[in-house]
Every structure is written in C-alpha cells, then in structure tokens.
Amino acid sequence: MQIHFTDTPPAKLRLHARIVNQDADLSGIDSALVEGASASRFKGSTGQVFEGFASVDGAVKRIALAGAGEKSADKRRLNLERAGAALTAKYLRSGETEMAVDLGKAGLSAEDAAAVLLGLQLRSWTHDQYRTKLSSDKKVSLDKVHVTGAPEGTEAAWEREAAIAKGVEFTKRLVTEPANVIYPESFVALCKEAFEGTGAEIVVLDEAEMEELGMGALLGVGQGSARESRLLAIRWNGGKEGDKPSVFVGKGVTFDTGGISIKPGPGMEDMKWDMGGAGAVAGGMLALVSRKAKANVIGVMGLVENMPDGNAIRPGDVLTTMSGQTVEVLNTDAEGRLVLCDALHWAQEQYDPAHIVDFATLTGAMLVALGNEHAGVFSNDEDLANKLLGAGKVTGDKLWQMPLGSAYDKLIDSPIADMKNIGGRWAGSITAAQFLQRFIKKGVAWAHCDIAGMVWADKPGHSWDKGATGYGARLIDQFIADNVE
C-alpha cells in the first residue's frame, strides 16, 4: 500500500473516506449521506463503516465514513488503528485502486493520524502469490491512499509507524510461507536480504559450529530432518557504547511433525507457523533497525525442522545441552524448549544481556488456558513482566501473566537425567516455562512469552486478515521504545 500526503486528492478520484468520532457532528457532508448514515444506525463506533454515494461537482463520488469510537477512550490509539483497518478491509478488493482519506475532521494529533495510517497499512497485507486462479472480484485492487487534512507532524510520525509496519509485515510473511519455502537456511537467507544495508550485524552458526559448542538439545531436534539447523543472531548497536543489550530469543521450528512422537494428521499443516517466535523476533528487529532505534538490541533465533526420520531422537534418549545440563526426552513433540534452552544459554554467554525475553509457540496448554485472546508471560522479574504487559496494552499484542514456582519445578525432575522435557498432564505451559528457567543464569532478568494462540487467526482481527497476525513484532518495538530508548 502506498501512502501519499497531499492537500488535494486527484480530481478524478471516486472513493473518499473520512474518519469520524462516535456521535460526531456530520455537518459539511451531503445531507442525503447524513440521513443514510442515521438510517443505517451509524454512530461512529470503533471500526464501523458507512458507505453512500453523492454528486460532487457533477461527478458521482463514493463516500465512506469510518468510526473511531469515543474521542476520550482509553484505547484511543488502537481504536484509530481499527478505523483505518476497517476502511482497508472494505475496499481492498472493491475494484477501487485509490482512496482519499480525510484526517482533518476528527480532532486528531499527528500520532493519532499516524495510527489510522498504520491500521490502513497493516490490514492491507495479503499473501495471494500461490493462488493462480482468483476471480477478479477476489483480487486486491486498492494500492494507493491519498491522505488529506493531516495534522502538522503526521508525516514524521508516519515514518516511525511505517518502519513498524515493515517489521510486522516481515513477520507475517515468515509465518505464512509454507515449510518447503521457509526452512532454516532459507529463513536465514530472507533475513540477510531484509537487513542488507541497514547497519545490523548478522551472525549465523551452522551445525558444525553448534556441535563444537555442545548444543546437543537444539541439534537433537533437527537431526531427523534433511534440512540443516541454524542459529541466527541479528545485532543492532543503536544505543550508548557499553550499555548492555536487550536480547530477544525466538523459537524457530520451521515445521513440526512432532518427530517420533508424531502429531495427528488433521491440522498438521498449521505447524508451518511453529516458527512464530523466531518470526516475531525477526520482525521486531527489522522494525527497530528500520527506524534506527536508539538502543542496543539483539535477536537470536534457533532454527530447526522436527521430522520423524531414522536418525531422529527417540523418547527415552538423553541429550546434553550447551549448559552441560542433561535432558531425558519423554516426548519428541516437546521440542521447542530443547531449541530454546541452547539458544538462551548461548545468548547469555555471548552477549551478557541487560534482560532476555523469549518468544515461542511453545504449548497447546497455553491455548487451553488463554485461547486466542492473550499470550502467556512468565518471568523471574516482576518489573520486566510489567513492562512487557504495558507494551502489550499499547500495541494490542496482549499478554497475561502466568505463575512460576518450585512446586511446579519438581514435575520435570528426571530419575536418570537432570530434567525431563515434559511434566505430567497438568500445568503444561508452566512446566515448560520452568524447564526454560533452568537455563537462565543467576541474576539475569528473564521473561518467556508463550504465543501459541496468537500468531495465527481463523478470523480477521483489528489489523490482520485470516492467517498470520504478525504478533510479537510490535510488542518488541514498543518494549524497547518505552523502557530502553
């Protein structure tokens, strides 16, 4: 989507939209449109859209009103995003190629106006490249938005939001692509391409290098696949020299069959997005780098494919992690924590972080607990947890804090190794977090975000269509903006 700022839209443009607050005065609009909006019970509620037609200077114009909700609402920014997204959702495949959006009638600040545009942009992302026989009415047509009435400073505010949109869209792409397109080596290649020329430093470890470091858990997960595993780190030094970096670690299982503990066939196709944690970290890093964030930030991604080959790890095997701790594998489908434990240990050894946060589509139990409304956050540091919760409220990447405790820790003790990779039937998300906590060094502030229910959606949301949501990229960016910059 192209966003173009102008004083006057092209004269021939047919589609015109206006952002309106709830119960706003609609004076200045064609009286027939006002009457039509009233008859349609349009009140300017968040995300509500009314459309009508009017004759303007002898030409018929298509007029849309998009509701931004109450002006004083607590979630004003998110409501404005939804107003912009609602316009895109309605007209993306409408046959219209251009739209003018008037931002000058709703009393918006520059940041408010940029939020509308962010919603417009995010909702426009689609992935139709493999659909070769789409009928014309299902093809995307809208590709340019002319912005009028923008408050002073909107273009500068939009620059920042456009960088965030770029990161979110990268996350969506990584999560959406099928596993024959996105696998460890191609994930690395796409990141190298996306970060080329940005000033970010990229480090890649291959299997031989990881074996030398003793990453037996991460390599164990990938050893049944014909695709080689990789560890990817993206470093951005935008802060003060000597400041400890913020480190984000992502689970990147590019496809998860469950391994020898193979998953049921129905729904297994969804496991292409089991790398959603790595996708979130990559997109978050791209957003930060694209807007030249004044912070030292590192994204680390453990990239593997979990397959049931003759060389795959078996239930009952014992793996030695990079930390030296041993793990008895009871279920090869509890593989994400095996990837993360080595990635977390390596990141702490390599970068001495100020704090470390991991993102992972880790457990089905998280879906049972929180559904598709929140990701779970577990932390050994209450301040870090609260900062993440706050960033989630601002961006709409919602989190809910879950408990940790020594009583849960006992559930993963093993009779033959230092720990098991699963507990019993109960508290599955918590025991997974307890497992990861065993690899966090003393004194390091750490949080684990289990995002299993959030990276993919079966219905449209406030800034996404069905499919990849882009969850996590904005959360990372906002956390850095609020607490580091």
C-alpha positions as CSV (number, residue, x, y, z in Angstrom):
1,M,0.0,0.0,0.0
2,Q,1.3,3.4,-1.0
3,I,0.6,6.3,1.5
4,H,0.7,9.7,-0.2
5,F,0.2,13.0,1.6
6,T,-1.5,15.8,-0.3
7,D,-3.5,19.0,0.1
8,T,-6.0,18.0,-2.6
9,P,-6.6,14.5,-3.9
10,P,-6.8,13.9,-7.7
11,A,-10.0,15.4,-9.2
12,K,-11.0,12.1,-10.9
13,L,-10.7,10.1,-7.6
14,R,-14.0,8.4,-6.9
15,L,-13.6,6.9,-3.4
16,H,-13.4,9.4,-0.5
17,A,-13.3,8.4,3.2
18,R,-13.4,10.4,6.4
19,I,-12.6,9.4,10.0
20,V,-15.3,10.3,12.4
21,N,-15.6,10.1,16.2
22,Q,-18.6,8.4,17.9
23,D,-21.7,10.6,17.8
24,A,-19.7,13.3,16.0
25,D,-21.4,16.2,14.2
26,L,-21.6,15.2,10.5
27,S,-22.1,18.8,9.2
28,G,-20.4,19.5,5.9
29,I,-21.4,16.2,4.5
30,D,-24.1,15.8,1.9
31,S,-27.5,15.8,3.7
32,A,-28.6,12.6,2.0
33,L,-25.5,10.9,3.3
34,V,-26.1,12.1,6.8
35,E,-29.7,10.8,6.6
36,G,-28.5,7.5,5.2
37,A,-25.9,7.1,8.0
38,S,-28.6,7.7,10.6
39,A,-31.0,5.2,8.9
40,S,-28.1,2.7,8.9
41,R,-27.6,3.3,12.7
42,F,-24.1,4.5,12.0
43,K,-22.8,6.2,15.2
44,G,-19.1,6.3,14.6
45,S,-18.4,3.3,16.8
46,T,-15.0,1.8,16.6
47,G,-14.4,0.0,13.2
48,Q,-18.0,0.8,12.0
49,V,-18.1,1.9,8.3
50,F,-20.9,3.5,6.4
51,E,-20.9,4.0,2.6
52,G,-23.0,6.1,0.4
53,F,-22.9,8.0,-2.9
54,A,-23.1,11.7,-3.6
55,S,-22.9,14.0,-6.6
56,V,-19.9,16.3,-6.2
57,D,-19.2,18.9,-8.9
58,G,-21.3,16.9,-11.4
59,A,-19.5,13.6,-10.7
60,V,-20.7,10.7,-8.6
61,K,-18.4,10.0,-5.6
62,R,-18.3,7.0,-3.3
63,I,-18.2,8.3,0.3
64,A,-17.2,6.3,3.3
65,L,-17.3,7.2,7.0
66,A,-15.1,5.2,9.4
67,G,-15.8,5.2,13.1
68,A,-13.0,5.9,15.5
69,G,-15.1,5.5,18.7
70,E,-15.1,7.8,21.6
71,K,-12.5,10.6,21.5
72,S,-11.7,10.1,25.2
73,A,-11.5,6.3,25.1
74,D,-8.6,4.6,27.0
75,K,-7.7,2.6,23.9
76,R,-7.9,5.6,21.5
77,R,-4.8,4.6,19.6
78,L,-6.0,1.1,18.9
79,N,-9.5,2.4,18.0
80,L,-7.9,4.7,15.4
81,E,-5.9,1.8,14.0
82,R,-9.2,-0.2,13.7
83,A,-10.8,2.7,11.9
84,G,-8.1,2.7,9.3
85,A,-8.0,-1.1,9.1
86,A,-11.8,-1.2,8.6
87,L,-11.5,1.0,5.5
88,T,-8.8,-1.2,4.0
89,A,-10.9,-4.3,4.8
90,K,-13.9,-2.9,3.0
91,Y,-12.2,-1.6,-0.1
92,L,-9.1,-3.8,-0.5
93,R,-10.8,-5.9,-3.2
94,S,-13.5,-3.5,-4.1
95,G,-12.3,-2.7,-7.6
96,E,-11.2,0.7,-6.5
97,T,-7.4,1.3,-6.9
98,E,-7.1,4.6,-5.0
99,M,-8.8,6.2,-2.0
100,A,-8.6,9.6,-0.4
101,V,-8.7,9.7,3.4
102,D,-9.6,12.9,5.2
103,L,-7.9,13.1,8.6
104,G,-8.8,16.7,9.3
105,K,-12.3,16.4,10.8
106,A,-11.8,14.2,13.9
107,G,-9.5,16.4,16.0
108,L,-6.5,14.1,15.7
109,S,-2.9,14.7,16.8
110,A,-0.1,13.7,14.5
111,E,0.4,10.5,16.4
112,D,-3.4,9.8,16.2
113,A,-3.3,10.3,12.4
114,A,-0.3,8.0,12.0
115,A,-2.2,5.3,14.0
116,V,-5.0,5.5,11.4
117,L,-2.5,5.0,8.6
118,L,-0.8,2.1,10.5
119,G,-4.2,0.4,10.6
120,L,-4.7,1.0,6.9
121,Q,-1.3,-0.4,6.1
122,L,-1.3,-3.4,8.3
123,R,-4.7,-4.6,7.1
124,S,-3.6,-4.4,3.5
125,W,-1.1,-7.2,3.8
126,T,-2.1,-10.3,1.9
127,H,-0.4,-13.4,0.6
128,D,-2.1,-14.5,-2.7
129,Q,1.0,-15.3,-4.7
130,Y,0.2,-19.0,-4.9
131,R,-3.4,-18.5,-5.9
132,T,-3.3,-18.5,-9.7
133,K,-7.0,-18.7,-10.5
134,L,-8.5,-15.9,-8.4
135,S,-11.6,-14.3,-9.9
136,S,-11.2,-10.6,-10.5
137,D,-13.6,-9.7,-7.6
138,K,-11.3,-11.5,-5.2
139,K,-8.1,-9.9,-6.3
140,V,-6.5,-7.0,-4.4
141,S,-7.2,-3.7,-6.2
142,L,-6.6,-0.9,-3.7
143,D,-2.9,0.1,-3.7
144,K,-2.7,3.8,-3.0
145,V,-4.1,6.1,-0.3
146,H,-4.1,9.9,-0.7
147,V,-4.0,11.5,2.8
148,T,-5.6,14.9,3.2
149,G,-6.1,17.1,6.3
150,A,-3.2,15.5,8.1
151,P,-2.2,17.4,11.3
152,E,1.2,19.0,11.4
153,G,3.9,16.4,12.1
154,T,1.9,13.5,10.7
155,E,4.5,12.7,8.0
156,A,7.3,12.4,10.6
157,A,5.1,10.3,12.9
158,W,4.2,8.1,9.9
159,E,7.8,7.4,9.2
160,R,8.2,5.7,12.5
161,E,4.9,3.7,12.1
162,A,5.9,2.7,8.5
163,A,9.0,1.1,9.9
164,I,6.9,-0.8,12.4
165,A,4.6,-1.9,9.6
166,K,7.6,-3.1,7.7
167,G,8.6,-5.3,10.6
168,V,5.1,-6.7,11.2
169,E,4.7,-7.5,7.5
170,F,8.0,-9.4,7.6
171,T,6.8,-11.4,10.5
172,K,3.5,-12.2,8.7
173,R,5.5,-13.3,5.6
174,L,7.8,-15.6,7.5
175,V,4.8,-17.2,9.4
176,T,2.7,-17.6,6.3
177,E,5.1,-19.2,3.8
178,P,4.9,-23.0,3.6
179,A,7.6,-25.2,5.1
180,N,9.0,-26.0,1.6
181,V,9.8,-22.3,1.2
182,I,10.7,-21.4,4.8
183,Y,13.2,-23.8,6.4
184,P,16.3,-22.9,8.5
185,E,18.6,-22.0,5.6
186,S,16.0,-20.0,3.7
187,F,14.9,-18.2,6.9
188,V,18.5,-17.0,7.3
189,A,18.7,-16.0,3.6
190,L,15.5,-13.9,3.8
191,C,16.7,-12.2,6.9
192,K,20.1,-11.4,5.2
193,E,18.2,-9.9,2.3
194,A,15.8,-7.9,4.6
195,F,18.6,-6.4,6.7
196,E,21.1,-5.8,3.9
197,G,22.4,-2.2,4.1
198,T,20.7,-1.4,7.4
199,G,23.9,-1.5,9.5
200,A,22.7,-4.5,11.5
201,E,25.3,-7.3,12.1
202,I,24.2,-10.8,11.3
203,V,25.8,-13.9,12.8
204,V,25.0,-17.4,11.6
205,L,26.1,-20.7,13.2
206,D,26.0,-23.9,11.2
207,E,25.6,-27.4,12.6
208,A,29.4,-28.0,12.9
209,E,29.8,-24.8,14.9
210,M,26.9,-25.6,17.1
211,E,28.2,-29.1,17.7
212,E,31.6,-27.7,18.7
213,L,29.7,-25.5,21.3
214,G,27.9,-28.5,22.6
215,M,24.3,-27.6,21.6
216,G,23.1,-31.2,21.8
217,A,19.5,-30.2,22.5
218,L,18.9,-27.9,19.5
219,L,20.8,-30.2,17.2
220,G,18.9,-33.2,18.6
221,V,15.6,-31.7,17.5
222,G,16.9,-31.2,14.0
223,Q,18.8,-34.4,13.4
224,G,15.9,-36.2,11.9
225,S,15.5,-33.6,9.1
226,A,17.2,-33.4,5.7
227,R,17.3,-29.7,6.3
228,E,20.3,-28.5,8.4
229,S,19.7,-26.5,11.5
230,R,20.9,-22.9,12.1
231,L,21.4,-20.4,14.8
232,L,20.8,-16.8,13.7
233,A,21.7,-13.6,15.6
234,I,20.9,-10.1,14.4
235,R,22.6,-7.3,16.4
236,W,21.8,-3.6,16.3
237,N,24.0,-1.2,18.2
238,G,21.9,2.0,18.2
239,G,22.4,2.8,21.9
240,K,25.3,4.0,24.0
241,E,28.5,2.2,23.7
242,G,29.0,-0.1,26.6
243,D,25.3,-0.4,27.5
244,K,24.2,-4.0,28.0
245,P,21.9,-5.1,25.2
246,S,18.3,-6.2,25.3
247,V,18.1,-9.7,23.9
248,F,15.1,-11.4,22.4
249,V,15.2,-15.2,21.6
250,G,12.8,-16.9,19.2
251,K,11.8,-20.5,18.7
252,G,12.1,-21.2,15.0
253,V,10.8,-24.7,14.3
254,T,10.1,-24.2,10.7
255,F,7.9,-27.3,10.6
256,D,6.9,-29.5,13.5
257,T,5.7,-33.0,12.7
258,G,6.2,-33.9,16.4
259,G,9.1,-36.1,15.4
260,I,8.9,-39.8,16.5
261,S,6.0,-38.7,18.8
262,I,4.2,-37.7,15.6
263,K,1.2,-35.4,15.7
264,P,-2.2,-36.5,14.3
265,G,-2.6,-35.7,10.6
266,P,-5.6,-33.3,10.7
267,G,-4.3,-29.8,11.3
268,M,-0.6,-30.7,11.0
269,E,-0.4,-28.2,8.1
270,D,-0.6,-25.5,10.7
271,M,2.7,-26.4,12.0
272,K,4.4,-24.3,9.4
273,W,3.9,-21.5,11.8
274,D,5.6,-23.2,14.7
275,M,8.5,-20.7,14.0
276,G,6.2,-17.8,15.0
277,G,8.5,-16.9,17.9
278,A,11.5,-16.5,15.5
279,G,9.2,-14.7,13.1
280,A,8.3,-12.2,15.8
281,V,11.9,-11.6,16.8
282,A,13.0,-11.1,13.2
283,G,10.1,-8.7,12.5
284,G,10.7,-6.8,15.8
285,M,14.4,-6.4,14.9
286,L,13.5,-5.2,11.4
287,A,11.2,-2.6,12.9
288,L,13.8,-1.4,15.3
289,V,16.6,-1.3,12.7
290,S,14.4,0.4,10.1
291,R,13.6,3.3,12.4
292,K,17.1,3.4,13.7
293,A,16.2,2.8,17.3
294,K,18.5,4.4,19.9
295,A,19.1,1.1,21.7
296,N,21.4,-1.9,21.7
297,V,19.2,-4.9,20.8
298,I,20.0,-8.4,19.7
299,G,17.6,-11.0,18.2
300,V,18.6,-14.7,18.4
301,M,16.7,-17.4,16.6
302,G,17.1,-21.2,16.9
303,L,16.1,-22.6,13.5
304,V,15.3,-26.3,13.1
305,E,12.9,-28.7,11.4
306,N,11.4,-31.5,13.5
307,M,11.0,-34.7,11.4
308,P,10.5,-38.4,12.1
309,D,13.5,-39.9,10.3
310,G,15.6,-43.0,11.1
311,N,18.1,-40.6,12.6
312,A,15.6,-38.7,14.7
313,I,15.8,-38.6,18.5
314,R,13.6,-41.1,20.3
315,P,11.5,-41.0,23.5
316,G,13.9,-42.0,26.3
317,D,17.0,-40.5,24.7
318,V,19.2,-38.3,26.9
319,L,20.6,-35.1,25.4
320,T,23.4,-32.9,26.8
321,T,22.7,-29.2,26.4
322,M,25.3,-26.4,25.8
323,S,25.0,-25.5,29.5
324,G,26.1,-29.1,30.5
325,Q,22.7,-30.0,31.9
326,T,21.1,-33.2,30.6
327,V,17.6,-33.8,29.4
328,E,15.6,-37.0,29.2
329,V,13.4,-36.8,26.2
330,L,10.0,-38.3,27.0
331,N,8.2,-36.7,24.1
332,T,9.8,-35.5,20.9
333,D,6.9,-33.2,20.3
334,A,8.0,-31.1,23.3
335,E,10.9,-29.9,21.1
336,G,10.6,-26.1,21.3
337,R,12.1,-25.9,24.8
338,L,15.0,-28.0,23.6
339,V,15.7,-25.5,20.9
340,L,15.3,-22.5,23.2
341,C,17.4,-23.9,26.1
342,D,20.6,-23.9,23.9
343,A,19.7,-20.6,22.2
344,L,19.1,-18.9,25.6
345,H,22.3,-20.3,27.1
346,W,24.3,-19.2,24.0
347,A,22.8,-15.7,24.1
348,Q,23.7,-15.2,27.7
349,E,27.2,-16.5,27.2
350,Q,27.7,-14.4,24.0
351,Y,26.1,-11.1,24.9
352,D,25.7,-10.6,28.7
353,P,22.2,-9.2,28.3
354,A,20.5,-6.5,30.4
355,H,17.5,-8.7,30.2
356,I,16.4,-11.6,28.0
357,V,12.9,-12.3,26.6
358,D,12.0,-15.4,24.6
359,F,9.0,-15.8,22.2
360,A,7.7,-19.2,21.3
361,T,4.6,-21.1,20.1
362,L,5.5,-23.5,22.9
363,T,2.5,-25.3,24.2
364,G,-1.1,-26.3,23.3
365,A,-1.8,-25.9,27.0
366,M,-1.5,-22.2,26.5
367,L,-4.4,-22.3,24.1
368,V,-6.4,-24.2,26.6
369,A,-5.7,-21.6,29.3
370,L,-6.0,-18.4,27.3
371,G,-7.5,-19.2,24.0
372,N,-6.7,-16.7,21.2
373,E,-7.1,-13.6,23.3
374,H,-3.8,-13.4,25.2
375,A,-0.3,-14.9,25.1
376,G,1.1,-16.0,28.4
377,V,4.1,-14.3,30.0
378,F,6.2,-16.0,32.7
379,S,9.0,-14.1,34.4
380,N,11.6,-14.3,37.2
381,D,11.5,-10.5,37.4
382,E,8.2,-8.6,38.2
383,D,9.4,-5.3,36.7
384,L,10.3,-6.9,33.4
385,A,6.9,-8.7,33.3
386,N,5.0,-5.4,34.0
387,K,7.0,-3.6,31.2
388,L,6.0,-6.3,28.7
389,L,2.4,-6.3,29.9
390,G,2.3,-2.5,29.4
391,A,3.8,-2.7,25.9
392,G,1.1,-5.3,25.1
393,K,-1.7,-3.0,26.1
394,V,-0.4,-0.2,23.9
395,T,0.0,-2.3,20.8
396,G,-2.8,-4.8,21.1
397,D,-0.3,-7.7,21.4
398,K,-2.0,-8.8,24.6
399,L,-0.2,-10.7,27.4
400,W,-1.5,-12.3,30.6
401,Q,1.0,-13.1,33.4
402,M,1.2,-16.8,34.5
403,P,2.9,-18.2,37.6
404,L,6.2,-19.9,38.2
405,G,7.2,-21.8,41.4
406,S,9.4,-24.5,42.9
407,A,6.4,-26.8,43.3
408,Y,5.9,-26.9,39.5
409,D,9.7,-27.4,39.0
410,K,9.6,-30.7,40.8
411,L,7.3,-32.0,38.0
412,I,10.1,-32.1,35.5
413,D,12.7,-33.8,37.6
414,S,14.0,-37.0,35.9
415,P,15.2,-40.2,37.6
416,I,18.1,-40.6,35.1
417,A,19.0,-37.1,33.9
418,D,18.9,-33.5,35.3
419,M,15.4,-33.0,34.0
420,K,12.6,-34.4,31.7
421,N,11.4,-32.4,28.7
422,I,7.7,-32.7,29.8
423,G,5.9,-32.8,33.1
424,G,2.6,-34.6,33.6
425,R,-0.8,-33.8,32.2
426,W,-1.4,-30.7,34.3
427,A,0.1,-27.2,34.1
428,G,1.8,-27.9,30.8
429,S,2.6,-24.3,29.9
430,I,4.0,-23.7,33.4
431,T,6.3,-26.7,33.4
432,A,7.6,-25.7,30.0
433,A,8.5,-22.3,31.4
434,Q,10.1,-24.0,34.5
435,F,12.2,-26.0,32.1
436,L,13.5,-22.8,30.4
437,Q,14.1,-21.1,33.7
438,R,16.7,-23.8,34.5
439,F,18.9,-22.3,31.7
440,I,18.7,-18.7,32.9
441,K,21.8,-17.6,34.8
442,K,21.6,-16.2,38.3
443,G,20.8,-12.5,38.3
444,V,19.6,-12.3,34.7
445,A,16.1,-10.8,34.3
446,W,14.2,-13.2,32.0
447,A,10.7,-13.5,30.6
448,H,9.1,-16.2,28.5
449,C,6.2,-15.4,26.2
450,D,4.2,-18.4,25.1
451,I,2.4,-17.1,22.0
452,A,0.9,-20.4,20.7
453,G,-2.6,-18.9,20.4
454,M,-1.7,-15.6,18.9
455,V,0.4,-16.0,15.7
456,W,-2.4,-17.4,13.5
457,A,-6.0,-16.4,13.4
458,D,-9.0,-18.2,11.8
459,K,-10.9,-14.9,11.5
460,P,-9.9,-11.3,10.8
461,G,-8.6,-9.1,13.7
462,H,-8.3,-5.4,14.1
463,S,-5.2,-5.1,11.9
464,W,-5.0,-8.5,10.1
465,D,-7.0,-10.8,7.8
466,K,-7.3,-14.5,8.4
467,G,-3.9,-16.1,8.8
468,A,-0.7,-14.6,10.2
469,T,-1.3,-11.8,12.7
470,G,2.2,-10.5,13.0
471,Y,2.0,-10.9,16.7
472,G,5.1,-10.0,18.7
473,A,7.0,-7.6,16.4
474,R,5.2,-4.5,17.7
475,L,5.4,-5.8,21.3
476,I,9.2,-5.9,20.9
477,D,9.4,-2.5,19.3
478,Q,7.1,-0.9,22.0
479,F,9.0,-2.5,24.8
480,I,12.3,-1.0,23.6
481,A,10.7,2.4,22.9
482,D,9.1,2.6,26.4
483,N,11.9,1.1,28.5
484,V,15.3,1.4,26.8
485,E,15.1,4.4,24.5
